[in-house]
Amino acid sequence: MLKSTEMETINGLVSKMSLEDVKMVSERLNMQRTFIGKQTIRSLMKGDRVSFNGRRGLTEGTVMKVNIKNVVVDCAPNGRWNVPASMLTKVA
């Protein structure tokens, strides 16, 4: 997690960007999101407890299946959800 001063610096730099700069940063952010998702996929196994921030707030569930990009999470009373791996956090 970044410190607040680092975020302020980033916000200041973003406000000065041209369209080409924004495109480059956007591509880099998408690559980082993909990296984090794949890293999470590799660490998850069927039966692991995970949490994610969904439409109904913070939700916890059990991993039912790990797909290439998404994970099927069983959230008992709320049904099963197909969640992008980058949105998941392992619960101890």
PyMOL commands that set and color helices and strands:
alter all, ss='L'
color gray80, all
select helices_A, chain A and resi 4-15+19-43+76-78+85-87
alter helices_A, ss='H'
color red, helices_A
select strands_A, chain A and resi 49-54+57-66+70-74+80-84+89-90
alter strands_A, ss='S'
color yellow, strands_A
deselect
rebuild
show_as cartoon
